[in-house]
Amino acid sequence: MTTEHGSTFSNPEIPEMRADAEAVHLDFRPVYDTYFPFVWRAVANRGVPDAAMDDVVQEVFLVVHRKLGEFQGRSTLRTWLSGVVRRVVADHVRKRGNQATGQEALEDHPLESLEDPGAEVERRAAVQLVSVLLEKMSEAHREVFVLYELEQLTTREIAELTRTNENTVQTRLKAARRTFQRGLERHRASNARRET
Amino acid sequence: MMDLDPEARRILELTREARTPSARDKARVDRLLGAALALGSATSHAASGGAATKVVGTAAAIKWAGIALLAIGGAGYVGWKASHRTPPPSPVVAVAPAVVPPEAPAPIGQGTAIAAPMEPGEEPSALRAGAAPRSSHGKAAEGTLPEELDLLHDAQSKWRAGNAAAALSLLSEHRKRFPRSQLASERDALTVLSLCATNRTAEARRLARRFLQTAQRSPLRTSVEESCGGR
């Protein structure tokens, strides 16, 4: 993707972009095409159930369409998009009630319809386990962990998004990882006890 | 910084994979978004006196809205459909509109003499083939535009939320209150989609046929053509 002034995105999957504040002009369609997977995952990672995914992702891009002209390149586009996702999902949860767990819709897709049921079972188990482990974290830690480990933002981007400094992000990430790792170890131990 | 063990990494990787959208996921959102940009966000944008409306000015607001509201956001939406080749639609009702190039918008009064949409249960024969063209509407309609847009936007929101019956009710109200609306073709396209969603296929077909005959250059033609009414 090339901006009006020649800035380019080299990685179409998750580009790192930081343009001069005066030199940003982005067309909606290429932004949509490039960042669709990123936005989809970001919405899913916030616990929006499968049944609501299309609507919420669409809403995110409607906001992006409306606001893209205001993007000035002071943050990366990923950070900016993450901010939009945050607000839209919060709005969705507020309107619909906090029913979003990301769990209930797992039953919506019968395994028989999948090309590789074994791999899908493994992915579903992983999603469920991650959801359980994330519940052990404080909200602040969970947010940093999800942004870093699942959405793969940098600590700097997370600091911008959460309006904290990078040191705070690193501290929270470290604590969140510890919680995640310990939770996983307890899960393993529990499974081992069941098997014996 | 403390790192995670390989199993933890593997679990996170699987979670990322599970939450990666498929081509079908994107195709569904493509179509929803295309429809919403034509019918939804544009109407609310205009109704709220958004930037695009200000740019074209009050006198041109009706024209701006009437040409399927596709020029909003400047170049952002232009060429959306033209360069957007999505896979065949998944079995959802939502459909994307075609986009007319900005240099060739559907002129007001041309091909827009579509009759008002039906009441639920109303016979399509009530539709008037010779409805007045938009160009004859004058300034009176201009004053009601925000109200019209609000109502149409509410109807579109109901349709998007899966409540097509409520959408039809609002569209019927729109038809009664604004029988000579500048947005009649947008209203009719949404009526076709809502009729399809409520399995009123015969009525949808009749209205769609009329729409496709008269709204020759409407950017909503594709939506109607791909609906149950256009098949």
Chai-1 contact restraints between the chains, C-beta under 6 A:
chainA,res_idxA,chainB,res_idxB,connection_type,confidence,min_distance_angstrom,max_distance_angstrom,comment,restraint_id
A,D27,B,A75,contact,1.0,0.0,6.0,A-B,restraint_1
A,F28,B,G76,contact,1.0,0.0,6.0,A-B,restraint_2
A,R29,B,W80,contact,1.0,0.0,6.0,A-B,restraint_3
A,F36,B,K26,contact,1.0,0.0,6.0,A-B,restraint_4
A,P37,B,P21,contact,1.0,0.0,6.0,A-B,restraint_5
A,W40,B,P21,contact,1.0,0.0,6.0,A-B,restraint_6
A,R41,B,R19,contact,1.0,0.0,6.0,A-B,restraint_7
A,A44,B,R19,contact,1.0,0.0,6.0,A-B,restraint_8
A,D54,B,R28,contact,1.0,0.0,6.0,A-B,restraint_9
A,D54,B,V29,contact,1.0,0.0,6.0,A-B,restraint_10
A,D54,B,L32,contact,1.0,0.0,6.0,A-B,restraint_11
A,V57,B,V29,contact,1.0,0.0,6.0,A-B,restraint_12
A,Q58,B,V29,contact,1.0,0.0,6.0,A-B,restraint_13
A,Q58,B,L32,contact,1.0,0.0,6.0,A-B,restraint_14
A,Q58,B,L33,contact,1.0,0.0,6.0,A-B,restraint_15
A,F61,B,L33,contact,1.0,0.0,6.0,A-B,restraint_16
A,L62,B,A36,contact,1.0,0.0,6.0,A-B,restraint_17
A,L62,B,S41,contact,1.0,0.0,6.0,A-B,restraint_18
A,H65,B,G73,contact,1.0,0.0,6.0,A-B,restraint_19
A,H65,B,G76,contact,1.0,0.0,6.0,A-B,restraint_20
A,R123,B,L14,contact,1.0,0.0,6.0,A-B,restraint_21
A,R123,B,E17,contact,1.0,0.0,6.0,A-B,restraint_22
A,R123,B,A18,contact,1.0,0.0,6.0,A-B,restraint_23
A,A126,B,I11,contact,1.0,0.0,6.0,A-B,restraint_24
A,A126,B,L14,contact,1.0,0.0,6.0,A-B,restraint_25
A,A126,B,T15,contact,1.0,0.0,6.0,A-B,restraint_26
A,V127,B,T15,contact,1.0,0.0,6.0,A-B,restraint_27
A,V127,B,A18,contact,1.0,0.0,6.0,A-B,restraint_28
A,L129,B,I11,contact,1.0,0.0,6.0,A-B,restraint_29
A,V130,B,T15,contact,1.0,0.0,6.0,A-B,restraint_30
A,E149,B,L12,contact,1.0,0.0,6.0,A-B,restraint_31
A,L150,B,R16,contact,1.0,0.0,6.0,A-B,restraint_32
A,K174,B,M1,contact,1.0,0.0,6.0,A-B,restraint_33
A,K174,B,M2,contact,1.0,0.0,6.0,A-B,restraint_34
A,R177,B,M2,contact,1.0,0.0,6.0,A-B,restraint_35
A,R177,B,L4,contact,1.0,0.0,6.0,A-B,restraint_36
A,R178,B,M2,contact,1.0,0.0,6.0,A-B,restraint_37
A,Q181,B,L4,contact,1.0,0.0,6.0,A-B,restraint_38
A,Q181,B,A8,contact,1.0,0.0,6.0,A-B,restraint_39
A,L184,B,A8,contact,1.0,0.0,6.0,A-B,restraint_40
